Structure formats: structure tokens, C-alpha cells
Amino acid sequence: MATSLGEPSPGVDGRAERFWNLPNTITVGRTAVVPMIMAFPLFDTPGGSVLMAWTFIVAAVGDLVDGWLARRGNTVTKIGKLLDPLADKLIVSTALIMLLAVGRLPEWSFPLVIVIIGRELAVTGLRGIAVAGGQVMEARPGGKLKTVAQNVAIGALIFPQGTLGLPNHQIGLYLLGAAAALTLWSGWVYFADYFRAERAQGPKP
């Protein structure tokens, strides 16, 4: 039976889960960054870039905070396991598209962006299929490492060139290449784990 967001629902261990706990609230709040990042082309100035970069960093740090709070307070929920990576994918995909829109990414990097966004869409779809079959796919270590590489790369590319006296755009491009490689690897792990679990369950009646 479906429940409203404010009502507790049974968790995987039989305990009641409430959607509006602090970690899930932070996760939902992070998605508010998406329309702000979409306005990047309107603020493509040194000052605007700094503001956008810090906005993105706050959202990225929020990802670490909500996960830590959920584990520390034993408030991990099934919906939180789904929403947290979805928020990451929305923020990262939007940021990459806006970086393309303002010309921060060279043409040779377009395939890297396609790989990253394509993988995110594929894994999101896979998670939906898994949930429909009663299987919740949690974030894997490879996926978390991929997210860190993506976030650092995007942050470096959003900041104006020469921030802190570093060639941050070149650094960001190198990290974007590494993130694309990690993206492919972690995506393969997700699909391999899903099909392994499906085989272990055996044919469905």
C-alpha cells in the first residue's frame, strides 16, 4: 500500500521508515541547485563563475553530509538510497551541459560528456527496473569514486581559469577524462551485479 511522504512506510528490516528525515531533506534540497546551475550562461563572468562554482561545491559536499548523517543516525531509507544518486546525476548532468553551453569544454571532450551522461541515464533506468523487481541497488565504491572525480573536475572547470594560481581548467579536463573511465567501469559493475542477482533468484513464475 502506498503511503504519503510524511507517513512511515515499512523498511527492509520491518522498521518504519519516514521520508522527511534530515538526510532525505538535504538530498531534496540539493536538487534546488539544478535550476541555479541552469542559469550559468546568464552569469558567465569571473564573479558569476565563482558563485556558480561554490554553489556546485555546496551541493557536492551536501552529498557527503546526507550520507554520513543517514549512517550515523541509522536513518538510511529505501527512498533515500534511490533519491541520493538521482540528485547527483541531475546536478552533474546539468553542470556538464552548462559547461558545454558556455564553451568551457573543447570539442574533443564532447564524447566524454556523452559517456558520462549516457551512463548516468542507463544506471538510473537500471535502478528503476531493479526496484520494480524488488531489488534496491545501493551505491558502490566505484560509483562513489566516480562521483568524486566528476565533482572535482566540474568544480575546477566552473571556476575562472587561474583560480589560486593553478591551471584549473586543464586539471579539470584531465580529471574529466579519468571520471569518464571510472564512469564506464562503475556502470559495468552495476549491470554485472544486477544480472548476477537476477540469475541467483532464478526464473520468475
C-alpha positions as CSV (number, residue, x, y, z in Angstrom):
1,M,0.0,0.0,0.0
2,A,1.3,3.4,-0.9
3,T,2.0,6.0,1.8
4,S,2.3,9.7,1.8
5,L,5.7,11.3,2.1
6,G,5.1,12.2,5.7
7,E,3.9,8.8,6.8
8,P,6.2,6.0,7.8
9,S,6.5,3.0,5.4
10,P,7.9,-0.4,6.2
11,G,11.6,-0.7,5.7
12,V,13.7,-3.6,4.5
13,D,14.0,-4.9,8.1
14,G,10.4,-4.3,9.1
15,R,11.1,-1.0,10.8
16,A,9.0,2.0,9.9
17,E,10.8,4.5,7.5
18,R,9.9,8.2,7.5
19,F,10.7,10.1,4.3
20,W,11.2,13.5,5.9
21,N,14.2,12.8,8.0
22,L,17.2,15.2,7.9
23,P,19.4,13.2,5.3
24,N,16.5,13.0,2.8
25,T,15.6,16.6,3.4
26,I,19.2,17.6,2.5
27,T,19.0,15.4,-0.6
28,V,15.9,17.0,-1.8
29,G,17.4,20.5,-1.0
30,R,20.4,19.6,-3.2
31,T,18.1,19.3,-6.2
32,A,17.3,23.0,-5.8
33,V,20.8,23.7,-7.1
34,V,19.8,22.4,-10.6
35,P,17.9,25.5,-11.8
36,M,20.6,27.7,-10.4
37,I,23.2,25.9,-12.4
38,M,21.0,26.1,-15.5
39,A,21.3,29.9,-15.2
40,F,25.1,29.7,-15.6
41,P,25.1,31.1,-19.2
42,L,23.5,34.3,-17.8
43,F,26.3,34.7,-15.3
44,D,29.3,33.7,-17.3
45,T,31.6,36.3,-15.8
46,P,34.6,35.8,-13.4
47,G,32.4,36.7,-10.4
48,G,29.4,34.7,-11.7
49,S,31.7,31.7,-12.3
50,V,33.0,31.8,-8.7
51,L,29.4,32.0,-7.4
52,M,28.4,29.0,-9.5
53,A,31.5,27.0,-8.5
54,W,30.7,27.5,-4.8
55,T,27.1,26.6,-5.4
56,F,28.1,23.4,-7.1
57,I,30.6,22.6,-4.3
58,V,28.0,23.1,-1.6
59,A,25.7,20.6,-3.4
60,A,28.6,18.2,-3.7
61,V,29.5,18.5,0.0
62,G,25.8,18.0,0.8
63,D,26.1,14.6,-0.8
64,L,28.7,13.6,1.7
65,V,26.8,15.1,4.6
66,D,23.5,13.5,4.0
67,G,25.1,10.0,3.6
68,W,27.1,10.5,6.8
69,L,24.0,11.7,8.7
70,A,21.9,8.8,7.5
71,R,24.5,6.2,8.5
72,R,25.3,7.9,11.9
73,G,21.7,8.4,12.8
74,N,20.6,5.0,11.5
75,T,18.1,6.7,9.2
76,V,19.0,5.1,5.9
77,T,15.8,4.5,3.9
78,K,15.0,2.8,0.7
79,I,13.7,6.1,-0.9
80,G,16.9,7.8,0.3
81,K,19.0,5.2,-1.5
82,L,17.2,6.0,-4.7
83,L,17.0,9.8,-4.4
84,D,20.6,10.4,-3.3
85,P,22.2,9.1,-6.5
86,L,19.4,10.6,-8.6
87,A,20.2,14.0,-7.2
88,D,23.9,13.5,-8.0
89,K,23.1,12.6,-11.6
90,L,20.8,15.6,-12.1
91,I,23.4,18.0,-10.7
92,V,26.4,16.5,-12.6
93,S,24.5,16.2,-15.9
94,T,23.2,19.8,-15.7
95,A,26.6,21.2,-14.9
96,L,28.2,19.4,-17.8
97,I,25.6,20.6,-20.2
98,M,26.0,24.2,-19.0
99,L,29.8,23.9,-19.3
100,L,29.3,23.0,-22.9
101,A,26.8,25.9,-23.3
102,V,29.4,28.5,-22.1
103,G,32.3,27.0,-24.1
104,R,34.3,25.7,-21.1
105,L,34.7,22.3,-22.8
106,P,36.7,21.8,-26.0
107,E,35.1,19.8,-28.9
108,W,37.3,16.8,-28.2
109,S,35.8,16.4,-24.8
110,F,32.2,16.0,-26.1
111,P,32.4,12.2,-26.2
112,L,33.5,12.2,-22.5
113,V,30.3,14.2,-21.6
114,I,28.2,11.8,-23.7
115,V,29.7,8.8,-22.0
116,I,29.1,10.3,-18.5
117,I,25.5,11.4,-19.1
118,G,24.7,8.3,-21.1
119,R,25.9,6.1,-18.3
120,E,24.0,8.0,-15.7
121,L,20.8,7.6,-17.6
122,A,21.4,3.9,-18.1
123,V,22.1,3.2,-14.4
124,T,19.1,5.3,-13.4
125,G,17.0,3.2,-15.7
126,L,18.6,0.0,-14.3
127,R,17.8,1.1,-10.8
128,G,14.1,1.6,-11.8
129,I,14.0,-1.9,-13.3
130,A,15.7,-3.3,-10.2
131,V,13.2,-1.6,-7.8
132,A,10.3,-2.9,-9.8
133,G,11.7,-6.4,-9.2
134,G,12.2,-5.8,-5.5
135,Q,15.9,-5.2,-5.7
136,V,17.4,-1.9,-4.3
137,M,20.8,-1.2,-5.8
138,E,22.9,0.8,-3.4
139,A,25.9,3.0,-4.4
140,R,29.1,1.0,-5.0
141,P,32.6,2.2,-4.0
142,G,33.4,2.5,-7.7
143,G,30.4,4.8,-8.2
144,K,31.4,6.9,-5.3
145,L,35.0,7.3,-6.6
146,K,33.5,8.2,-10.0
147,T,31.3,10.9,-8.3
148,V,34.3,12.4,-6.5
149,A,36.3,12.6,-9.8
150,Q,33.3,14.2,-11.6
151,N,32.7,16.7,-8.9
152,V,36.3,17.9,-8.6
153,A,36.6,18.1,-12.4
154,I,33.4,20.1,-12.8
155,G,34.3,22.4,-9.9
156,A,37.7,23.1,-11.5
157,L,36.1,23.8,-14.8
158,I,33.5,26.2,-13.4
159,F,36.0,28.4,-11.5
160,P,37.7,31.1,-13.6
161,Q,40.9,30.0,-15.2
162,G,43.9,30.6,-13.0
163,T,42.0,30.2,-9.7
164,L,44.5,30.0,-6.8
165,G,47.2,30.4,-9.5
166,L,46.6,26.9,-10.9
167,P,45.7,25.9,-14.5
168,N,42.4,24.6,-13.1
169,H,40.7,24.2,-16.5
170,Q,43.5,21.9,-17.7
171,I,43.3,20.0,-14.4
172,G,39.6,19.7,-14.8
173,L,39.8,18.3,-18.3
174,Y,42.3,15.6,-17.2
175,L,40.0,14.7,-14.3
176,L,37.0,14.6,-16.6
177,G,38.8,12.0,-18.7
178,A,39.6,10.0,-15.6
179,A,35.9,10.4,-14.5
180,A,34.7,9.1,-17.9
181,A,36.9,6.0,-17.5
182,L,35.6,5.4,-13.9
183,T,32.1,6.0,-15.2
184,L,32.3,3.2,-17.7
185,W,33.9,0.8,-15.2
186,S,31.4,1.5,-12.4
187,G,28.5,1.3,-14.9
188,W,29.7,-2.2,-15.9
189,V,29.9,-3.2,-12.3
190,Y,26.2,-2.1,-11.7
191,F,24.9,-4.1,-14.7
192,A,27.1,-7.1,-13.8
193,D,25.8,-7.1,-10.2
194,Y,22.2,-6.7,-11.4
195,F,22.3,-9.7,-13.8
196,R,24.2,-11.7,-11.2
197,A,21.4,-11.1,-8.7
198,E,18.8,-12.0,-11.3
199,R,20.5,-15.3,-12.1
200,A,20.7,-16.1,-8.3
201,Q,17.0,-15.5,-7.9
202,G,16.3,-18.0,-10.7
203,P,13.4,-17.9,-13.2
204,K,10.3,-16.0,-12.0
205,P,7.0,-17.8,-12.0
